[in-house]
Amino acid sequence: MSSFDLSVLLFLQLAFILGVCRVTALVFRRLGQSQVVSEMIAGVLMGPSLMGWLAPAWSTYLFPAESKPILFAISQLGLVLYMFLIGVEFDLDLIKSRLRSAASVSLAGIVVPFALGALLAYYLLGESALFSARTTLLQAMLFMGAAMSITAFPMLARIIFEQGLSKTSLGTLALAAGSIDDAAAWCVLAVVLASFQSRPELAFYAIGGGLLFGLFALQFLRRWLRPLGNMVEARGEISQGTLVFVLLLVMLGAWFTDFIQIYAVFGAFIMGIAMPRGKFAAELHRIVYPLTTAFLLPVFFVYSGLNTHIGLLNTPYLWFLACVVLLAATLGKGVACYAAARWHGESHREAMAVGTLMNARGLMELIILNIGLQRGIIEAGLFAIMVMMAIITTLMATPVFERLYGGTATARTRQEG
């Protein structure tokens, strides 16, 4: 297809994506699920698992292979802007007060699932449907460990926001633990990617460069941006020039962390933390959030769904393996984080909430799986198994939260719809 044909098709693709995601959201909202869950499932429905099976000709026409790089680029933009907004909402001062508990919960949520993931990889490396022939045992163990340790940080943040818990002790603990977990998982992934390319220096650049970038953004850039915050407070709104400057910083941050092999979303997240608070943050959220979540982010879920083929799980053994992965993921993440929270004196109710939030894999799991698939570390069979695990653990989050905290999230989501 020519570039012009692809550009014409893109409009039809976007219309179809928005329509299916909207219908799916309306259905799952009635079941008490968040928008993120409905979009994850909509992405799988639009892929080969359902649409490609029921209407292969239509699926091939609507999502030809040549269009995937375009959808990938749009999905990355949506992810970057969304993680930037999560960073804008992130409160470092609150985290300092819960640092010890957060570190303990995070450590439990990394070590136990990482060990279980590495153990699974040790036994499964020889399966051709799961790992690439080029993947070594160490690479497989590190990748599976990182994939099992990841937390659905954007999902976690959205549930906490919808519940009105952003400034509470529970919300702070969960956000802090989730951010530490994901940072550690991405550092491990950087080591895997460096090893896979036979360039160990890449791991040094990724981890060292990431630390330097974070220090620069939070110690210096944050201070330099304060006058912008004061200016917006005085005017009561963000000017177009200021908005362009902020977006320029976000894109540079995303580029840099992508360049050093950490991944673009973390550069955007750190840039969000560096932004002034108050009216400045509220204006950024008001302007950027609706377009990002309603238009750009659904494209990522569809792109992931196009790579998910549940039909590849065509033997009892593979379905048994999928159940084992789900059990290991839930025990390793949810139960371990619950136990760590209880150890630090949290109530049963709050420890259950923390364990449930940390157990959800959601968006970040899809990101790390897509990287593994694109880089040739894993095969489509393991991709499908891990996507199923991500969806089920994420599905569990909102119902448990509703049981613990009432129907606040459902009521809010219905009002927003």
N, C-alpha and C positions, 0 to 999 in steps of 0.2 A: 504493500500500500504506500501511496505517496504521502508526503508530509501534510498536504492539503486534505487528503482523504482521512488521515488520522485525526486532524484537527476538527473536521466535521463530525466524525464518529465520537469524539470526546464529549461533545455536548449531549448526544444521546446516552452515552455511558453515565454521565453525571446525573442526568434526569432520571434514569432508571435506578441508579444507586440511591438517590435521595428519596424516590418513591417507595422503594422496597424497605429502606431503613425506617421511613416514617410509619409505614403500615406495621412493620415488625415492632417498632417502639410502642405503638398504640396497644398491640396485643399483649406484649410483655409487661407494660405498665399496669395493666389490669391484674397481672399475676404478682405484682409487687416487686418487679425487677427494675433496675436502673437502665438508663439509656445505653451505657457502655455494654451491658450484657446483651441487650437487644441488637446492638450493632455488631457484636461479635458473631451472634447467631445468624444475622442477616448476611454477613460476609460468607459464612460457610454455605448458606442456602444458595447464594449466587455463584458458587464455585462448582467444580465437577462433582461434589458430593450429592447435589440435588439437581440444580438447573442443567448442569452438563450431562446428567444421567437422563433426565426427563425430556429435555429439549436440546440435544447436542448441536443441531444446526444453528439454532438461535444463540446458544452459548458461544459457539465458534465465531459467529458473525459479530456479536456484541463485544466480545473480549478476545480479539485475535492476539496472537503472541506479540505482534509488532507494537501493540498499544501498551503492553505492560510497563515498559520503561517510563512512559508518560504518567501512568497511574502511580507508579512508584515515586516519581518526583513530587507529585501532588500530595501523596500520602506523607512524605517526609516533611513537607512544609506544614501540613496540619499537625503532625506530631511536635514539631519544633515550637510552633506558636502555642500549642496546648501546654507543653511542659514549661514554657516561659510563664504562662499564666499561673501554673501551679507554684512556680518559684515566687511570683509576685505575692501570692497568698501565704507563703511560708514565713513563719515567725521564729527567727533565730533566738530571740531573747527568751521566749517561752521554752525552747528546747534546752537551753542551758540549765533551767531549773529541774529538768527530768533526765539529764544526761546519763546518770548512772543506771537508772532503770531502763532507759532506751538502749544503752549499750549492751546490757544483759539480755534483753529481749532479742535484740538484733543478733547477738552472738549465738543464742540458741537457735534463732531462725536461719542462721547460715550454716553452722557446724553440722547439725543433725541432718537436714535435708541434703547438704553437700555430701556427707558420708554415704547416705543411702543412694544418692544419684551416682556417685562414683562406683559403689558396689554393683549397682545394676549394670553400669557400662562395662565393668570387668567381666560380667557373665554374658553380655549381649554383643560384644564387639564383633564376633564372627558372623553375625546375622547380616547378610547382604542387603536386606530390605530396610535396615536400620542405620548402619554407618557406612560411610564411603570406604572403599578399599584402601584409600590413601591415609585414612585416619589411624594414628597410632593409639596404643592403649592409654598412654598418659593424656593425649589430647581428648580422647573419648571420655575418660574419667573426669577431666577438668570441665569439659563442656557440659556433661550431664549434671555434674555437681552445681555449676553455675545456673543452669536452666531450672533445676529443682529449688535453688535457693532464692530465685528472683521473687520479688513482690510486685503486685499490681499497684505501683505507687500512684499513678493518676486515678485509678479506680478507688483506691483507699482515700485519696484526698477528696474525691467527689462525694463519696458516701459521708465522710466527716462534714463536708460543707453542707450537704443536703440535710443532715441531721442537726445542723446548727452547733456542732461541737468543735469548730475550728480553734476557739480560744480556750477550750477546756483542758483539764489535766489529761483525760483520756485521749482527746484528739491530738494533743501535743506529743504524748508518748507514742502513739501509733505512727504519726508522721515522722518523728525523729527516728524510730526504729526502722521504718520502711525505707527512709532515705539512706541510712547507713547500710542496710542490707543490699540495696540496689547498687550503691557505689562499690561495695566489695565484689558483688557478682560481676559488674562490668570490668573491674580490674582483672578478675580471673579470666574473663572472656578475652581481654586484651592479651594476656599471656598465651591463651589458646591460639588466637589469630597470629600472633608473632611466631609461635612454634610451627603453625601450619605453613607459614610462608618461609620457614627456615631462616628467620631474621630475628634472633632474640633481642636485638637492640630496640625493636618495636615496642616490646613490653616496657622497657625502661622509658622510652619517649612517652608512652601512653600514661603510665602511672606518674612519672616525674612531671611531665607536662601538665597533666590534669591537676596535680597538687599546686603547681606554680600558678596556673590559670585561676584556680579557686582562690588562692591567697591574694592575687592581684585584684580580682573582681570584688572580693569581700572586704579587703583592707584599704584599697586605694580608690577603685572605681566607685564604690558605694559612697565614699566621702565626697568625691568630685561631683556626683550627681545630686547632692543635697540642694544646691541652689536651684536646680530645675524643679525639685519638689516644692520649694518655697514659692517659686514663681507660679506654679499651678495652683497652689493653695490661695495665692493672692487673686489670681484671675478667675478661679472657679472652674477652669476647663483646660484641656491640653490643646495647644495649637497644632496645626498641621505640621509645621516645621519640627516641633518637639517630638511628635509621633513618628515622623520619618527618621529622626535621629535615633530614637529608641529602637525602631525596627532594624536600622542599620547595625546597631550594637548586637541585637539578637542574632542577626544573620552571621555576623563576624564570629560571635561566640560559638554558634552551631558549626560553622566552617572549621574553626580551630580544633574543637574537640573531635570532630569527624576526621580531620587531617591527622591527628595524633592517635587515631584508632580507638578512642573511647566511645564515641557515637555522638551524633549531633544533639540529641535531646538533652544531654547533660550540660553542654555549653549553654543551651537556651535556659535550662533550669537555674543554673548559677547566675546568669544574667538577670533572671527574674528576681532572685534573692537580693541582688545588688540594687534594684530599683528603689526609689524613695517610697515610703508608705503614705497613708492618709489619702488625701484627695487624688494624688498622682496615681496610686495603685487602683483606686476605685474607678477612675476615668479609663485607665488601661483595660480593666476588666469589662467596663461597659462597652467600649469600642471594639475590642478584639475578640472577646469571648463568644458572642452569638455567631459570627461568621465562621470562627474556627470549629466550634462544636457541631453546628448545624450543617456546614457545607464541606469543610476540608477533612475533618477527622474520619467521617464515615468511609472515605476513600481508602484509608489504611486497612480497615477491617475487610473491605472487599478484596483488596490486593492480597491480604493473608488468606482469605477464603479461596481465592483462585489457585493457591498453592496447596490447599487442603483437600485430600481425596480419601474420605473415610472408607470408600470401597476397597482401598488397598488392604484394609484389615479383613482379609477374606478367609482366615483360618481360625479355629478355636484357640490355637496357641497365641495368635496375635491379640485376640480379644482378651484372653487371660492376662497377657502381658500388659495390656492397657489398664486392666483392673489393678494389677500389681503396682504400676506406676502411680495410679490415682491414690491407692492406699499409702504408698510410701510418701507421696507428696503431702497428704493430709496429716499423717502421723509426724512426719519430719518437720513440718512447718507449723501447722495449727496447734498441735498438742505441745510441741516443744516451746513455742512462744507463750502459750497459756501457762505452762509450768513455770517459766521464767518470770512472768508477770506476777504470779501468785507468790513466788519466792521473795519478790520485792515488796510484798505487802498489799498488792492490789486485791480488791474484792473479787469474788468469783464472777460476778456480773461483768466487771470491767476486764478481767483477765480473759473471759470468754470472748468479749468483743475484740480485744487486741489479737487473740489467736485467730479469730475468724477473718479479720481484716488482713493480717499478715499472710494467711493461707491463700487468699485470692491471688491468682497469677495475672489474669487479664491482659491488658495492653502490653506491659513490659515483657511478658512471656512470649507474646507474638513477635515482638521486635527481635528478641534474642534468637528465637527459632528461625525467623526469616534470614537472619545473618548466617546462622549455621547452615541453612539450606543453600543460600546463595554462594557461600564460600566452599561448598562441597564437603562439609564436615559430617553432616547427617544426610540420610536419604528420605524420600517422601513418606515411607512407612512410619518411621519414628516421628517425623514432622506431624503426621496425622494423629498419632497417639498422644503426643505432647499438647497439641491443640485441643484435643478432647479433654485432657486433664485441666488445661487452662480454663476452658469454658465451664466445666463442672465445679471446680473450686471457686470460680467467680460467681456462679449461680447460687452457691451456698451462702455468700456473704450477706446479701440484703435480707433474706428471710430470717436469718439468725439475728441480725441487727434489729429488725422489726419486733422480733420476740423479746429482745432485751430492752428496747427503748420505745416500744409502741409503734404506731403507724406513721410517724413523722415523715419518713422518707417517701412513702407512697403518696401521702397527701401532697407533699411539695411537688413531687414529679408530676402528679396529675394537674396541679395548678399551672405548672410551667408548660404542660402540653396544651 
